[in-house]
Amino acid sequence: MKSDKNKTVYQKIYDAVLQIPYGRVATYGQIAEMAGNRYYARAVGNALHNNPAPNIIPCYRVVNAKGELAKGFAFGGIKQQEKLLEAEGIAVCNGKVDLKKYGFNPFLQ
């Protein structure tokens, strides 16, 4: 297994996304911080859009800072992201998730 210092930014992002528990969401900014740099938020979006294993790396659990779903969700569009979240018991209302209810904060663990 590669040490963290030998991993690419995308690998660090995918590792962070894998930490989001079932039934929870995290924001792009949180994933960026977990990957080692809070300024990686744009890189998070790019990495998730190019997710090599969407059936394993749950990129649909990542939303923006307002709890909004990704309009350009790469794996079937926003309706598919909504469907996947709702299948985990996450309520989506008008394309948005309640971060207070469903948000995952890895820094409080």
C-alpha positions as CSV (number, residue, x, y, z in Angstrom):
1,M,0.0,0.0,0.0
2,K,1.3,3.4,-0.9
3,S,2.1,5.8,1.9
4,D,0.2,9.1,1.8
5,K,3.1,11.1,0.6
6,N,3.4,8.9,-2.5
7,K,-0.3,9.1,-3.4
8,T,-1.7,11.4,-6.1
9,V,-4.2,14.1,-5.2
10,Y,-6.9,12.1,-6.8
11,Q,-6.0,9.0,-4.8
12,K,-6.1,11.1,-1.5
13,I,-9.5,12.4,-2.6
14,Y,-10.9,8.9,-3.3
15,D,-9.6,7.7,0.1
16,A,-11.4,10.6,1.7
17,V,-14.7,9.9,-0.1
18,L,-14.5,6.2,1.0
19,Q,-14.6,7.4,4.6
20,I,-18.1,9.0,4.2
21,P,-20.5,6.6,6.0
22,Y,-23.6,5.1,4.5
23,G,-26.5,7.5,5.0
24,R,-24.3,10.6,5.2
25,V,-22.9,13.2,2.9
26,A,-19.8,15.4,3.0
27,T,-19.0,18.6,1.2
28,Y,-16.4,19.2,-1.5
29,G,-14.5,21.4,1.0
30,Q,-14.5,18.7,3.7
31,I,-13.2,16.2,1.2
32,A,-10.5,18.7,0.2
33,E,-9.4,19.1,3.8
34,M,-9.4,15.3,4.4
35,A,-7.2,15.0,1.3
36,G,-4.7,17.4,2.8
37,N,-5.5,20.8,1.4
38,R,-8.6,22.8,1.8
39,Y,-8.0,24.5,-1.5
40,Y,-8.5,21.2,-3.4
41,A,-12.2,21.7,-3.6
42,R,-12.1,22.2,-7.4
43,A,-9.8,19.1,-7.7
44,V,-12.4,17.2,-5.7
45,G,-15.0,17.9,-8.3
46,N,-12.7,16.9,-11.1
47,A,-11.6,13.7,-9.4
48,L,-15.2,12.7,-8.7
49,H,-16.2,13.4,-12.3
50,N,-13.4,11.0,-13.3
51,N,-14.1,8.4,-10.6
52,P,-12.6,5.2,-11.9
53,A,-14.8,3.0,-9.7
54,P,-18.2,4.7,-9.1
55,N,-19.7,1.4,-7.8
56,I,-17.0,1.4,-5.0
57,I,-16.1,5.1,-4.4
58,P,-19.4,6.7,-3.5
59,C,-19.0,10.1,-5.2
60,Y,-22.8,10.7,-5.0
61,R,-22.3,11.3,-1.2
62,V,-20.5,14.6,-2.0
63,V,-22.5,17.8,-2.2
64,N,-21.6,21.5,-2.2
65,A,-21.3,23.7,0.9
66,K,-25.1,24.5,0.7
67,G,-26.0,20.8,0.5
68,E,-26.9,21.0,-3.1
69,L,-26.5,18.1,-5.4
70,A,-24.1,18.2,-8.4
71,K,-25.9,19.5,-11.5
72,G,-23.3,17.7,-13.6
73,F,-23.2,14.4,-11.7
74,A,-21.2,12.3,-14.1
75,F,-22.9,9.0,-13.5
76,G,-26.4,9.6,-14.6
77,G,-27.1,13.2,-13.8
78,I,-28.6,14.9,-10.8
79,K,-31.7,12.7,-10.7
80,Q,-29.5,9.6,-10.4
81,Q,-27.5,11.2,-7.5
82,E,-30.8,12.0,-5.8
83,K,-32.0,8.4,-6.3
84,L,-28.7,7.0,-4.9
85,L,-28.9,9.3,-1.8
86,E,-32.6,8.5,-1.2
87,A,-31.8,4.8,-1.4
88,E,-29.6,5.4,1.7
89,G,-32.4,7.1,3.5
90,I,-31.1,10.7,2.8
91,A,-34.0,13.0,2.1
92,V,-33.5,15.3,-0.9
93,C,-35.7,18.3,-1.2
94,N,-35.5,20.6,-4.3
95,G,-32.0,19.2,-5.2
96,K,-30.7,19.8,-1.7
97,V,-29.7,17.8,1.4
98,D,-30.0,19.0,5.0
99,L,-26.4,19.1,6.1
100,K,-27.3,19.4,9.8
101,K,-29.2,16.1,9.6
102,Y,-27.2,14.1,7.1
103,G,-23.8,15.8,7.1
104,F,-20.7,13.9,8.0
105,N,-18.0,15.7,9.9
106,P,-14.8,13.7,9.9
107,F,-13.1,16.2,12.2
108,L,-15.5,15.4,15.1
109,Q,-14.6,11.7,15.1
